[in-house]
Amino acid sequence: MDVLTRLRHSRVLVVGLAASLLVTVTSCLVWEPMPGSSSRFDHYVHVVERKLTCEFCHATAEVAAGAGMPTPELCAPCHDELDAERAPDDGIAMLFDESHRFVRSPVADLPDDVRFSHRAHVGAAGVACDACHGETGRSHRLGADASVGKDACMGCHADSGFSNDCAACHDRIDRNWAPPSHAPRWIEGHGPVVRFGDGSSSNRCELCHKRESDCQQCHQETAPRDHTNHWRRRGHGLTVSLDRARCDVCHRTDFCSRCHEVTEPMNHTAGFGGATARHCTQCHFPLQDNGCATCHRSTPSHDLATPLPPGHNAGANCRQCHGLSEPLPHPDGGHLCITCHR
């Protein structure tokens, strides 16, 4: 084996070992709580079995912005005896840092710009702890459900008649500040996000924008990027036929008729009304009238009406073929086909 081959094999081995180590370390971080983390705290034992109230440990919940965390001195009367026979890493000492401060779980941390007061909610408004923290008091370890999400806050505010304005909870958010998801070129691809969303609150437009008025205010001056002049003249009909709901996001149902009453579609040529014109009902339905003039307003005489297609004789029963295995090329008004197709 030459030197180059050995070097390549060495690189592969090093990369493989590094990847394995990364997976192992990541798995530990994901599945096991870090030492000293309050995610190891067993609420069930204290709340359910020992009948302690939330206020016993979180003494300032009614009078301060923070709920307050327990101190070693508060835990000592019970745990001095309980922890005497336990391993050092299984006692309450693991829940406190070197300054005897309780090590908070990362799931309980708020974003830097969020302003929250327990005093306003628990003390003034009388909100029960489990209204926000759910099953935390009956859990053996803190999980992601211990964190209160934006949906819960906004839902409660709406039900209670409190403001859901951004500035009510956020220090740095106002209508002139865009969230991190709104990168400089984000606006070029925001259409699909508006229509379909992606599940994250940063892309839920209605949290900051009024869905109807804000979209219209912008797009009345700036058309979507795909609304080019060529698309307007040649391509939008196909888009409408494939996905009319996409158009309905911005345009009302009468928008098409208001335009096409003045300007006929470009494919409406002299021979457009022939037997192959099967897509009339995409626009001309439901019918407002089933008389001849509904479709034949520009036909000056019966002699110029749409003829029978080639290969169709006058004695054939048209409905034996049309309207059963395939749709009629136009709405069935109940008349004999030969009334028009002579």
C-alpha positions in Angstrom: 0.0 0.0 0.0 1.5 3.3 -1.0 1.8 6.5 1.1 -1.2 8.2 -0.6 -3.5 5.3 0.0 -2.4 5.1 3.6 -3.2 8.8 4.1 -6.6 8.4 2.5 -7.4 5.4 4.8 -6.2 7.4 7.8 -8.5 10.3 7.0 -11.5 8.0 6.6 -10.7 6.4 10.0 -10.3 9.8 11.8 -13.5 11.1 10.3 -15.4 7.9 11.2 -14.1 8.1 14.8 -15.0 11.8 15.1 -18.5 11.1 13.8 -19.0 8.3 16.2 -17.8 10.4 19.1 -20.1 13.3 18.1 -23.1 11.0 18.0 -22.3 9.6 21.4 -21.8 13.0 23.0 -24.9 14.4 21.4 -27.0 11.5 22.5 -25.9 12.1 26.1 -26.7 15.7 25.9 -30.2 15.0 24.4 -31.3 12.1 26.6 -29.5 12.7 29.9 -29.8 15.9 32.0 -26.5 17.7 32.7 -25.2 17.4 36.2 -26.5 20.2 38.4 -29.5 20.7 36.3 -32.9 21.2 38.0 -34.4 19.0 35.2 -33.5 16.1 37.7 -35.8 17.6 40.3 -38.7 15.3 41.2 -41.8 17.4 41.6 -44.0 14.4 42.0 -42.4 13.3 45.3 -42.6 16.8 46.8 -46.1 17.9 45.5 -48.1 14.7 45.3 -46.4 12.5 48.0 -45.2 15.2 50.5 -48.2 17.5 49.8 -46.0 20.6 49.5 -47.5 23.6 47.8 -45.8 25.4 44.9 -45.4 28.5 47.1 -43.3 26.5 49.6 -40.4 26.4 47.2 -41.4 29.3 45.0 -42.0 31.8 47.7 -42.0 35.1 45.7 -44.5 34.1 43.0 -47.2 36.4 44.3 -45.0 39.4 45.1 -42.1 39.5 42.6 -41.5 39.2 38.9 -39.6 35.9 39.5 -41.3 33.0 41.2 -38.2 32.4 43.4 -36.2 29.2 43.8 -35.5 27.1 46.9 -32.3 27.5 48.9 -30.2 24.8 50.6 -31.4 26.0 53.9 -35.0 25.4 52.9 -34.3 21.8 51.8 -31.9 21.0 54.7 -34.5 20.0 57.4 -35.6 17.0 55.4 -32.6 16.3 53.1 -29.8 16.4 55.8 -31.2 13.1 57.0 -32.5 11.8 53.6 -29.2 12.4 51.8 -27.0 11.0 54.5 -27.2 7.5 53.0 -27.2 8.6 49.4 -24.4 8.9 46.9 -23.1 12.5 46.5 -24.5 12.8 43.0 -28.0 11.8 44.1 -28.6 14.4 46.8 -29.8 18.0 46.7 -26.2 19.3 46.6 -26.3 18.5 42.9 -29.1 21.0 42.4 -27.1 24.0 43.6 -23.9 25.7 42.3 -20.9 26.8 44.3 -22.7 29.9 45.4 -25.6 27.9 46.7 -27.9 29.1 44.0 -30.4 26.7 42.5 -29.4 25.7 39.0 -32.3 26.4 36.7 -33.3 24.1 33.9 -32.7 25.5 30.4 -36.3 24.7 29.5 -37.5 27.3 32.0 -35.4 30.1 30.5 -37.2 32.9 28.7 -35.9 34.6 25.5 -33.8 37.7 26.4 -36.4 40.1 25.0 -39.5 38.6 26.8 -40.8 40.4 29.9 -42.9 38.3 32.3 -44.0 38.9 35.9 -45.3 36.2 38.2 -46.7 39.0 40.5 -49.0 40.2 37.7 -50.2 36.8 36.9 -50.3 34.8 40.2 -50.6 37.7 42.7 -52.8 40.2 40.9 -54.7 38.1 38.4 -54.9 34.9 40.5 -53.7 32.6 37.8 -53.1 29.1 39.2 -49.7 27.6 38.6 -50.9 24.6 36.7 -52.8 26.9 34.3 -49.4 27.6 32.7 -47.2 24.8 33.9 -49.6 21.9 33.4 -48.4 18.6 34.7 -45.1 19.9 36.0 -46.2 19.5 39.6 -46.9 15.8 38.9 -43.7 15.1 36.9 -40.6 13.2 38.0 -38.3 15.3 35.7 -38.8 18.6 34.0 -39.4 18.3 30.3 -40.1 20.7 27.4 -43.7 20.9 28.5 -42.6 22.9 31.6 -41.9 25.8 29.3 -44.9 28.0 28.5 -45.2 28.7 24.8 -46.4 31.7 23.0 -49.7 30.1 21.9 -50.6 29.5 25.6 -49.9 33.1 26.5 -51.8 34.6 23.6 -54.7 32.2 24.0 -55.1 33.1 27.7 -54.7 36.8 27.0 -57.4 36.6 24.3 -59.8 34.7 26.6 -59.2 37.1 29.5 -59.5 40.3 27.5 -55.9 41.3 27.9 -53.7 42.9 25.2 -51.9 40.6 22.7 -49.9 43.5 21.4 -46.2 42.5 20.9 -45.0 45.2 23.2 -47.1 43.8 26.1 -44.5 41.0 26.6 -41.5 41.8 24.3 -39.0 44.6 25.0 -37.4 44.8 21.6 -40.3 44.0 19.3 -42.4 46.6 17.5 -43.9 47.0 14.1 -40.7 48.4 12.7 -38.6 45.4 14.0 -38.5 42.2 11.9 -37.9 38.8 13.6 -34.7 36.9 12.8 -36.6 34.7 10.3 -37.2 37.7 8.1 -33.7 37.7 6.5 -32.9 40.3 3.8 -34.1 38.1 0.9 -36.9 36.4 2.9 -39.6 38.5 1.2 -38.8 36.9 -2.2 -40.0 33.5 -1.0 -42.6 34.5 1.6 -45.5 33.5 -0.6 -45.5 29.8 0.0 -44.9 30.4 3.8 -48.0 32.6 3.8 -50.1 30.0 2.1 -48.8 26.8 3.7 -46.8 27.9 6.8 -44.0 25.8 8.3 -45.2 25.3 11.8 -43.0 27.8 13.5 -44.4 30.8 15.2 -41.9 33.1 13.5 -43.7 32.4 10.2 -47.3 32.7 11.5 -48.1 36.0 9.8 -51.2 36.7 11.8 -49.1 37.1 15.0 -47.9 40.5 13.7 -49.8 41.2 10.5 -53.5 41.6 9.8 -53.9 38.9 7.2 -56.2 40.7 4.7 -55.3 44.4 5.0 -51.5 44.1 5.3 -51.2 41.8 2.2 -53.5 44.0 0.1 -51.7 47.2 1.2 -48.4 45.9 -0.1 -49.6 43.9 -3.2 -51.8 46.7 -4.5 -48.5 48.5 -5.3 -46.2 45.5 -5.7 -47.4 42.5 -7.6 -46.0 39.0 -6.8 -42.7 38.2 -8.7 -44.4 35.7 -10.9 -47.0 38.1 -12.1 -45.1 39.3 -15.1 -46.7 40.9 -18.1 -46.1 37.7 -20.1 -47.7 35.6 -17.4 -50.7 38.0 -17.3 -51.3 37.6 -21.0 -50.3 34.0 -21.6 -49.9 32.0 -18.4 -52.4 32.9 -15.7 -55.2 30.9 -17.2 -53.3 27.6 -16.7 -52.5 28.6 -13.1 -56.2 29.3 -12.4 -57.3 26.0 -13.9 -54.8 24.1 -11.8 -55.1 25.9 -8.5 -57.9 28.4 -8.2 -57.5 28.5 -4.4 -54.1 30.2 -5.0 -55.8 33.1 -6.8 -58.5 33.3 -4.1 -55.9 34.3 -1.5 -55.8 37.8 -3.0 -58.5 38.0 -5.6 -62.3 37.8 -5.1 -64.4 35.5 -7.2 -65.7 38.3 -9.4 -62.2 39.5 -10.3 -62.0 37.2 -13.3 -65.4 38.2 -14.7 -64.7 42.0 -14.3 -61.6 41.7 -16.4 -62.8 39.2 -19.0 -66.1 41.0 -19.7 -63.9 43.7 -21.3 -61.0 41.6 -22.5 -61.6 38.1 -24.0 -59.1 35.4 -23.2 -56.5 35.2 -26.0 -57.5 31.6 -26.9 -61.0 32.7 -27.7 -60.4 32.8 -31.5 -62.9 32.3 -34.3 -62.7 28.5 -34.0 -62.6 28.3 -30.2 -66.2 27.0 -29.9 -65.5 23.7 -31.6 -65.9 20.2 -30.3 -62.5 20.2 -28.6 -63.3 23.2 -26.4 -64.1 21.3 -23.2 -63.0 23.8 -20.6 -65.7 26.4 -20.8 -67.2 25.4 -17.5 -64.0 26.4 -15.7 -65.1 30.0 -16.1 -68.7 29.8 -17.3 -70.2 27.9 -14.4 -72.6 28.0 -12.6 -74.8 29.2 -15.5 -76.9 32.2 -15.1 -78.9 31.4 -18.2 -79.3 28.3 -20.4 -80.4 30.0 -23.5 -78.5 30.0 -26.8 -77.2 33.5 -26.3 -75.4 32.4 -23.1 -72.6 31.0 -25.4 -73.6 32.2 -28.9 -73.9 35.9 -28.3 -71.6 36.6 -31.3 -73.2 34.1 -33.7 -75.1 36.1 -36.3 -77.2 33.2 -37.6 -78.0 29.5 -37.0 -76.1 28.6 -40.2 -72.9 29.8 -38.5 -73.6 27.9 -35.2 -71.1 25.2 -34.1 -71.4 22.3 -36.6 -71.4 18.6 -35.8 -67.9 17.3 -35.2 -66.5 15.1 -38.0 -67.7 11.5 -38.0 -71.0 12.3 -36.2 -74.1 11.7 -38.2 -77.4 13.4 -37.6 -79.2 10.3 -36.4 -76.8 9.4 -33.6 -77.9 9.5 -30.0 -75.3 11.8 -28.6 -75.9 10.9 -24.9 -75.0 7.3 -25.5 -71.4 8.4 -25.6 -71.3 11.9 -24.1 -72.1 12.5 -20.5 -71.5 8.9 -19.4 -67.9 7.8 -19.6 -66.7 11.4 -20.3 -68.2 14.8 -19.5 -70.1 16.8 -22.1 -68.1 19.5 -23.7 -70.6 22.0 -22.3 -73.4 22.1 -19.7 -76.3 19.9 -20.6 -79.4 22.2 -20.9 -81.7 19.2 -21.6 -82.1 20.1 -25.3 -81.6 17.8 -28.3 -78.0 18.1 -29.5 -79.1 18.4 -33.1 -80.9 21.7 -32.1 -77.5 23.3 -32.5 -75.3 20.6 -34.0 -77.1 20.1 -37.4 
